[in-house]
Every structure is written in structure tokens, then in C-alpha cells.
Amino acid sequence: MKRMLSGCVICMGLLLGGCASSEEDLDPSRIDYQPLNSDGAYGPIRTITDAETITQLDRTTDEVEWEDQPVPIERDPDVRATFVYTPDDAPERSLDFGIWYEEQIIGGINPKDSRGELTAELVTRLQAIFDKSK
């Protein structure tokens, strides 16, 4: 009986350990984005698939200090970006961001439950990446 119980405990531990895989170490497989045009409408959805650019964008968002506060800006973001993650053993997941260059803020779009302040350097970096990828 003890063997059976300890076997069950070990199996449950392995099962829970396997299910608890973290996406923190997973880089996005692609980034879809839409820049806001001067006429106030969003352009077509563009996709970044270049691994180096994706890594650079992912690391840029890691440098942001995030707060669990809503985005305080009423106007549309300058860029809407979706980071798409495709884990080997799970369904595709995505994170939607809005980027406001002038206000130096990046934040969640739906729901608007988190935001991060950007330094001038990060704004310049993001603008260069999204403008280059047009």
C-alpha cells in the first residue's frame, strides 16, 4: 500500500511539473502589428518573423517596468502589436499591446489592465523597429 501511495505521489509530481512549464523563457514566434496612419486609421496588419527582430522587441518589453494600472490615455495607440507565442505542447497564445510614442507608454489593449513607462531610448528603439519593418 505504501509503494502504491508513493508511486501515485511521484506520478502526480511529474504530471504537475510537466504542466507547469513557463512561457517566460519562450520567445514569440511572430509579432503582428498595425501602425496608426496620419489620417487616424490603422494600416494593414504587418508581420515580423525575423528571429533577431523578434528577440530585440521581446527584450525591449522585458526592460519596461510594468504596473498593474490601466492605461490613462484615451486616444488610440500609435502602434497596436500582438506578440504571438507558439509553444510546442500547447495552443497558440498572444499578448496585445498598444504603444504610445509621445506619452512614452506601452500597455495592454484588451483588457487595459497593465502599463509600462518607456524611456526615450526605448521609444526610439521601438519606432526604428516598427518603421523599418513597414
Residue frames relative to the residue before (quaternion, step in Angstrom):
aa qw qx qy qz dx dy dz
M 1.0000 0.0000 0.0000 0.0000 0.00 0.00 0.00
K 0.6444 0.5158 -0.3212 0.4642 3.60 0.99 -0.83
R 0.6338 0.5311 -0.3306 0.4549 3.59 1.01 -0.82
M 0.6626 0.5040 -0.3082 0.4603 3.53 0.93 -0.91
L 0.6564 0.5067 -0.3049 0.4684 3.58 0.95 -0.85
S 0.6835 0.4626 -0.3004 0.4781 3.61 0.86 -0.87
G 0.6079 0.5434 -0.3464 0.4638 3.61 1.10 -0.62
C 0.6472 0.5098 -0.3097 0.4747 3.57 1.01 -0.81
V 0.6444 0.5197 -0.3190 0.4613 3.57 0.99 -0.85
I 0.6566 0.5026 -0.3093 0.4696 3.59 0.94 -0.85
C 0.6567 0.5075 -0.3100 0.4638 3.59 0.93 -0.87
M 0.6530 0.5045 -0.3147 0.4692 3.58 0.95 -0.83
G 0.6344 0.5315 -0.3256 0.4572 3.58 1.02 -0.78
L 0.6621 0.4924 -0.2992 0.4791 3.57 0.96 -0.87
L 0.6497 0.5210 -0.3115 0.4576 3.56 0.97 -0.86
L 0.6880 0.4675 -0.2818 0.4782 3.58 0.87 -0.91
G 0.6305 0.5317 -0.3292 0.4597 3.58 1.02 -0.71
G 0.6684 0.4934 -0.2929 0.4733 3.57 1.00 -0.78
C 0.6807 0.4802 -0.2877 0.4725 3.58 1.04 -0.71
A 0.6754 0.5151 -0.2928 0.4390 3.57 1.16 -0.45
S 0.2620 0.7783 -0.5364 0.1944 3.59 1.12 0.47
S 0.3490 -0.7701 0.5080 0.1645 3.55 -0.91 0.94
E 0.3659 -0.7163 0.5501 0.2245 3.55 -1.09 0.76
E 0.4258 0.7207 -0.4614 0.2942 3.57 1.26 -0.07
D 0.7188 0.4229 -0.2473 0.4932 3.59 1.03 -0.71
L 0.5881 0.5933 -0.3578 0.4173 3.58 1.26 -0.15
D 0.3016 -0.7369 0.5778 0.1795 3.56 -0.85 1.00
P 0.5737 -0.5739 0.4325 0.3930 3.59 -1.11 0.53
S 0.4371 -0.6818 0.5156 0.2797 3.57 -1.14 0.61
R 0.7749 -0.0708 0.0331 0.6272 3.58 1.23 -0.48
I 0.2128 -0.7374 0.6216 0.1565 3.53 -1.33 0.29
D 0.1608 -0.7628 0.6226 0.0676 3.54 -0.74 1.14
Y 0.0650 0.8144 -0.5737 0.0582 3.57 -0.94 0.82
Q 0.1635 -0.7533 0.6309 0.0884 3.51 -1.34 0.48
P 0.2403 -0.7642 0.5780 0.1555 3.59 -0.67 1.03
L 0.4573 -0.6519 0.5319 0.2879 3.55 -1.19 0.63
N 0.3360 -0.7519 0.5356 0.1866 3.58 -0.75 1.05
S 0.6692 -0.5121 0.3625 0.3981 3.56 -1.28 0.31
D 0.6565 0.5038 -0.3191 0.4619 3.62 1.19 -0.44
G 0.5973 -0.6106 0.3446 0.3895 3.60 1.28 0.11
A 0.6264 0.4927 -0.3423 0.4978 3.60 1.29 0.07
Y 0.4831 -0.6528 0.4969 0.3061 3.53 -1.19 0.55
G 0.4633 -0.6674 0.5137 0.2758 3.53 -1.10 0.77
P 0.7166 -0.4147 0.3098 0.4674 3.56 -1.27 -0.12
I 0.5699 -0.5722 0.4583 0.3712 3.54 -1.24 0.47
R 0.1191 -0.7689 0.6269 0.0404 3.52 -0.89 1.01
T 0.2352 -0.7840 0.5633 0.1124 3.55 -1.15 0.61
I 0.1988 -0.7399 0.6328 0.1118 3.53 -1.03 0.90
T 0.0199 -0.8122 0.5827 -0.0199 3.56 -0.72 1.10
D 0.4675 0.6786 -0.4372 0.3602 3.57 1.28 -0.13
A 0.4646 -0.7269 0.4343 0.2591 3.58 -0.54 1.19
E 0.6540 0.5198 -0.3218 0.4457 3.60 0.95 -0.80
T 0.6686 0.4853 -0.2949 0.4801 3.60 0.95 -0.86
I 0.6303 0.5284 -0.3290 0.4640 3.58 1.00 -0.82
T 0.6580 0.5028 -0.3071 0.4689 3.58 0.91 -0.88
Q 0.6432 0.5221 -0.3197 0.4599 3.57 0.98 -0.84
L 0.6673 0.4843 -0.3000 0.4797 3.61 0.94 -0.84
D 0.6482 0.5199 -0.3185 0.4562 3.57 0.94 -0.88
R 0.6698 0.4838 -0.2980 0.4780 3.59 0.94 -0.83
T 0.6034 0.5546 -0.3550 0.4498 3.58 1.11 -0.67
T 0.6754 0.4701 -0.3037 0.4802 3.60 0.92 -0.83
D 0.6011 0.5527 -0.3606 0.4508 3.60 1.16 -0.49
E 0.6466 0.5342 -0.3164 0.4432 3.61 1.15 -0.58
V 0.5761 0.5989 -0.3693 0.4159 3.58 1.24 -0.37
E 0.3195 -0.7126 0.5874 0.2124 3.56 -1.06 0.79
W 0.2201 -0.8238 0.5173 0.0732 3.55 -0.38 1.32
E 0.1485 -0.7532 0.6362 0.0774 3.52 -1.22 0.71
D 0.4093 -0.6780 0.5471 0.2711 3.57 -1.15 0.57
Q 0.4151 0.6671 -0.4884 0.3796 3.52 0.65 1.21
P 0.5220 -0.6331 0.4523 0.3494 3.61 -1.03 0.61
V 0.5581 -0.5785 0.4720 0.3620 3.53 -1.26 0.46
P 0.2998 -0.8103 0.4778 0.1588 3.63 -0.59 1.09
I 0.5672 0.6102 -0.3711 0.4102 3.61 1.23 0.22
E 0.3378 -0.7735 0.5082 0.1711 3.55 -0.79 1.04
R 0.6464 0.5256 -0.3421 0.4346 3.61 1.04 -0.59
D 0.6264 -0.5441 0.4019 0.3873 3.55 -1.27 0.39
P 0.5415 -0.6227 0.4440 0.3491 3.59 -1.09 0.61
D 0.5876 -0.5789 0.4400 0.3551 3.57 -1.24 0.51
V 0.7744 0.0529 -0.0213 0.6302 3.56 1.18 -0.63
R 0.1660 -0.7204 0.6616 0.1252 3.54 -1.10 0.80
A 0.0149 -0.8155 0.5770 -0.0412 3.56 -0.71 1.08
T 0.1377 -0.7695 0.6199 0.0673 3.54 -1.07 0.82
F 0.2043 -0.7572 0.6126 0.0975 3.55 -0.69 1.15
V 0.1337 -0.8148 0.5633 0.0306 3.57 -0.52 1.20
Y 0.1413 -0.7872 0.5995 0.0319 3.54 -0.80 1.14
T 0.0714 -0.7975 0.5990 0.0104 3.56 -0.88 0.96
P 0.1219 -0.8059 0.5767 0.0551 3.61 0.07 1.24
D 0.6104 -0.5855 0.3940 0.3597 3.58 -1.13 0.62
D 0.8190 0.2739 -0.1020 0.4938 3.55 0.90 -0.94
A 0.7154 0.3840 -0.2479 0.5285 3.60 1.18 0.41
P 0.6198 -0.5418 0.3986 0.4042 3.59 -1.19 0.29
E 0.6312 -0.5349 0.4126 0.3812 3.54 -1.27 0.47
R 0.0844 -0.7855 0.6125 0.0286 3.57 -1.04 0.83
S 0.1189 -0.8086 0.5726 0.0646 3.55 -1.15 0.49
L 0.2016 -0.7308 0.6393 0.1283 3.52 -1.32 0.51
D 0.2100 -0.7921 0.5659 0.0909 3.57 -0.76 1.09
F 0.0524 -0.8003 0.5973 -0.0101 3.54 -0.90 1.01
G 0.1959 -0.7026 0.6622 0.1715 3.50 -1.33 0.44
I 0.1407 -0.7814 0.6035 0.0737 3.55 -1.02 0.78
W 0.1049 -0.7723 0.6263 0.0187 3.55 -0.77 1.13
Y 0.3191 -0.7949 0.4858 0.1742 3.57 -0.24 1.27
E 0.7064 0.4907 -0.2827 0.4247 3.57 0.70 -1.09
E 0.7270 0.4090 -0.2312 0.5008 3.57 1.00 -0.82
Q 0.3334 -0.7790 0.4631 0.2600 3.58 1.34 -0.13
I 0.5143 0.6105 -0.4354 0.4162 3.54 0.87 1.05
I 0.0975 -0.7185 0.6837 0.0824 3.51 -1.24 0.68
G 0.1156 0.8231 -0.5475 0.0967 3.56 -0.89 0.80
G 0.6415 -0.5020 0.4139 0.4065 3.49 -1.34 0.22
I 0.3581 -0.7301 0.5369 0.2247 3.58 -1.04 0.71
N 0.7953 -0.0329 0.0591 0.6025 3.60 0.73 -1.04
P 0.5003 -0.3913 -0.7264 0.2625 1.67 -0.71 2.32
K 0.5183 -0.6254 0.4824 0.3280 3.56 -1.23 0.44
D 0.2696 0.8241 -0.4545 0.2040 3.55 0.69 1.08
S 0.7820 0.2029 -0.1555 0.5684 3.59 1.18 0.02
R 0.0221 -0.7873 0.6162 -0.0011 3.50 -1.20 0.57
G 0.1070 -0.7722 0.6218 0.0753 3.50 -1.29 0.39
E 0.3888 -0.7086 0.5365 0.2427 3.52 -1.07 0.72
L 0.2910 -0.7574 0.5675 0.1397 3.51 -1.05 0.91
T 0.3951 -0.6558 0.5747 0.2889 3.54 -1.13 0.61
A 0.6665 -0.4800 0.3720 0.4325 3.57 -1.26 0.27
E 0.6245 0.5470 -0.3293 0.4498 3.59 1.07 -0.75
L 0.6685 0.4905 -0.3003 0.4716 3.60 0.95 -0.85
V 0.6151 0.5316 -0.3481 0.4668 3.60 1.03 -0.74
T 0.6578 0.5090 -0.3037 0.4647 3.58 0.90 -0.94
R 0.6549 0.5153 -0.3070 0.4598 3.58 0.96 -0.87
L 0.6760 0.4879 -0.2960 0.4662 3.60 0.88 -0.93
Q 0.6439 0.5175 -0.3243 0.4608 3.59 0.94 -0.85
A 0.6575 0.5147 -0.3141 0.4518 3.58 0.92 -0.87
I 0.6682 0.4950 -0.3083 0.4620 3.59 0.93 -0.83
F 0.7207 0.4385 -0.2673 0.4658 3.58 0.77 -0.97
D 0.6398 0.5032 -0.3351 0.4744 3.63 1.06 -0.61
K 0.6481 0.5219 -0.3104 0.4596 3.58 1.04 -0.80
S 0.7026 0.4826 -0.2580 0.4548 3.56 1.05 -0.79
K 0.4425 0.7092 -0.4573 0.3034 3.63 1.21 -0.07
